[in-house]
Amino acid sequence: MTAPLHLLLGPVGHGVRRCAADLARAVGAATATDPRSLADGDPVHLHLTDRVVASDPASAADRVEAWAARCPLTVTLHDVPQPTDGAAFAARRAAYARIVRAVDGWAVCSEHERELVHDLLDGATGRPGRVLPLPLEPAPAARLPAPARLPAGRTVVLLGWLYPGKGHAEVVRALASLPPSARGPAPLTVVSAGAVSPGHDDLVAALGEEALVAGLGFQVTGWLGEDEALAWLQHADVPVAGHRNVSASASVNSWVAAGRRPLVRRSRYAEEVERLRPGCHVLWRDEELADRLAAALADPALTRLAGPPPGPDLATVAAAYVAWWRSLDRARSGAA
């Protein structure tokens, strides 16, 4: 079968759009960036979070319902609503429920997310969802030069957007609790390798002040290009993924793809990816973070993989998508 047209929404650098573009290339799908160009009746696939579709969840659901009424539409749901979304949870939950009822088929990138859809959307899931993991492509093995803004001493690095609940504050406080012998003699800096999420600029000053009081450095790199990001992945002394609200994490995959073994906050999703790629993550509960950081600072080998990371790679995930679309196509033909 011909892969459905892929509708690419959101900023070019957004993780959901990058994922969609990579998959489109892997399956040889045509792409479009303007929903007005969709042809009535032609199959379409969309990777979505409500924020790349519209400025508010209800409007995002309105748009997806309109597109689904025009053509067979399948979606991959990202950033699935969770109670830790706070005030936005109710609206996002209602929007995702409308979306999964409207589309021809829906997929998610983890069993954890599929359980979220079933558990949190009151069973209003329409057709059963398919789990299609995020692909993991090993990064180039050649070691890049150190980032230009790499601080002196040692670094504890969190990758991606800076926003509340990402783990930066917990890392600063855990490091502050360590005795000088565990920190070591060299300066120690917590680095947020990425940009500040819109509306959260106040976090930079707050975290910087807290780090300063604890005798730590704090640095935000700003947006990173692909090579810049890989350089930070390679040169970080301690890689950390501390998300409190995670459904599927491209940043965790990025650490592993770069040959690193990140310290990942234990959650249902973290336990799932550790089963998928055994030994590729160091899981921690909140009360264990300081000890895990101390161990990683004492033994850098703990955060580096001994061999190439396991997949599934992009080709394997692409083949799984094609098999899924074929099954939906057969179901549509049978219904007709």
QUILIN-V683915 format. One line per field, one symbol per residue. ss: DSSP state (h for helix, s for strand, l for the rest). A space follows every 10 residues. Layout:
ss = ???
//
This chain:
ss = llllssslll llllhhhhhh hhhhhhhlll ssllhhhlll lllssssslh hhhlllhhhh hhhhhhhhhh llssssslll llhhhhhhhh hhhhhhhhhh hhllssssll hhhhhhhhhh llllllllls slllllllll llllllllll lllssssssl lslllllhhh hhhhhhlllh hhhllllsss sssllsllll lhhhhhhhhh hhhlllssss lllllhhhhh hhhhhllsss sllllllllh hhhhhhhlls llsssllhhh hhhhhhllll lssslhhhhh hhhhhhhhlh hhhsllllll lllhhhhhhh hhhhhhhhhh hhhhhl
//
